């Protein structure tokens, strides 16, 4: 939630509990069904071609970040660690040492936007034996679980009580399952181990029922079938039942370099009736595969083959996800931040270079790796030079744009400032962090774009470098700067292909794509940019319906193309993998000297192309109101709003025959069509407070957050965050919608009332919005006009006025309010 000022509202619900008693006490305060996942982007599975992933291992990233200080350390008022390598990541686990760890909502949204699942953590460590029994047996009111355990003469009783509650929490908060980390011995040995293994099946089935078929329960390799705390470092007979009863196993990371091959051989000998790998679907067993074995690597190097850090690739060499098919659990990837943050000269740019070097390799030069230490008992082995983590896993595209529109402004989830349509509206003092605003950074432009020629020239294609650019953006906090270096030659014409992001699209469907870019003027060349879609082998996939380029404000341009995927020979709806990118035509006036061609890429989106007959409506303000926190702090509170659609007027109906099959107006799709939003920009303007006073400037005060599916439209207001010049504090608030395609809506949603504070008395009065606007408003409006959109008459719901009157007419909050 980038926000002006120094104060914001924190997530109001618990993100963790340190024991089950605390969890039960909180749950007892909750009455009836709840849904705290409002605004958290719902999981949409990736659509993957079997040939791209069959037999290839997956990556589970376990976020063990500053856990010994409690975790959850992201600071919205400075630049913090963020994870950006979702295109290699199948699942992400938010880890901490609290008993129950809930992923923060902004991290859930970031994972889901990329198509990755997000897992919480349930952990039992030293001193938690009673809680362990309680989880299996369930809560017994008024009785200590330990007393039940000591008095029981039969085997350990098992109930689904906590399994059901943990599944409820996952559904309510919008995440996708748990890592189970049981790092204590089980006091009742094999009897308790059996009960625990059975309990896992209940948790998994409850998660599938309540969260969806993608839900996961990952077992950490620690407890054995005898109830001993004894890490096996691989799948074997000591932990097999836990693996079979869960979605997968995360093996401990102290394994020797022959362990991966042993696991493959061991798995091949397991009865298919146990793994569900029978010819026909097994009626009682969920199918497992070798990909469900996640071989652990500790990036800190604690016992891991290769030494961790930039030596972790050696462990991946042995895991061999692309050939053996084993998956990997990559533990504590925040090592790239935690080991360097206190070094002189460390800043976020240095982190990005260091972190991207681990994941995608260096832009140039080589990587220094730690010396290889062969542990006692290991077989001697050799390894080649450093290989980045992403090279060991397939590229995983985000969800198909018909399922979830693809949008990126290349945000890594941090920034120094905030831009709206090319205008800087806010500069932060120390930067900001918000994973909710993170988008994919482009899986094909790091560490360098792989440029190729489209001009039939035989000389080598130019090279390019990519940098994060926090100094200029279209929307959000940054753009990417791509600089193409063209060597001198005798030929002044170049046609280049710059791939940016892997996407899976479906043939015979119509899409629209937009790219917003900015080029620097140069007297030696002219350029033209358009959007392309090509295969990894550089074969054109795009059947263009329409194409155009629009000039925007502040030097930005927008390329727009409506297209289809050429129908493959197989015919029908065929999932096709392509690379969306830019085709750049360059004409050099003097081709002899070498030339550098820099440009900014601010936004890229791909979404379904909707026929005009489905778009005969306007997005309008439905209602908007301010709810004060108290009479003591009348300018602290919450701005709430809702948007609606209003359709074009219905023409006179001429249908009279009951057999007439015509329809009287354009129908809406029976698939989801109601507008959805990335976020809302919120502005405040101090109004005149007396004779001779003038309005203050319209000032951006922040963005809404956790509203990616448009469910929750609120913004916390604090007096210290509001702009103030002098005189009476009276404000008008304006809200600006940003659609899920990245388009800023052309009309404002205005709070048509102002809150006035005078001598400690708060009053709400309806006001007419000023016709004149500040420079920010005028500039944004001019940008929208530049988009060439057909702007319809503004429609304002009468509910707004009614809601304002109803709100101020309520006296149950102790407010002193009157309506004029």
Protein Blocks (a to p, Z undefined) as FASTA:
>chain_A
ZZedjbdcddfbdfbdfbfklmmmmmmmpgcjddfkgoiacdddddddfklmgopacddd
dddehklnopambcfkbccdddfklmlpmbdcdddfbfbacddfklmmmmmmnopacddd
ddddehilmmmmmmmnopaehiafklmmmmpmbdcdddfklmmmmmmmmmmnopabdcdd
dfbdcfklmmlmmmmmmmmmmmmmmmmmmnomkbccddddfbackopacdehiacfklmm
mmmmmmbdcddfkbcfklmmmmmmmmmmpcfklnopafbdcfkbccddfklpccdddfko
popahhiajllmmmmmmnommlnopacddehkllmmmmmmmpghiafklmmmmmmmmmno
pfedcdddddddddehiacddddddddfklmpccdddddfkloccddehighiafbdcee
hiafbdcfkbpadfklpccebjalcfbdcdddfehpabdcddddddddfkbcfehjbdcd
ddddddddfbfbdcddddfbdcdddehiacdddddddddddfkbccddddddddfkopaf
bdcfbdcddddeehiacddddddddddfkgpjdddddddddddddddfblmbccdddddd
fbdcddddddfklmmccdddfbdcdddfblklmmgccdddddddddddddddfbfbfkbc
bdfbdcddfbdfbdcdfbdcdddddddfbehiacdddddfbdcehilnomaccddddfkl
pccfehcdddddddddddfkopacfbdcddfbdcddeehiacdddddddfbdcfklmmmm
mmmmmnopacddddddfklmmmmmmmmmpcklopacddZZ
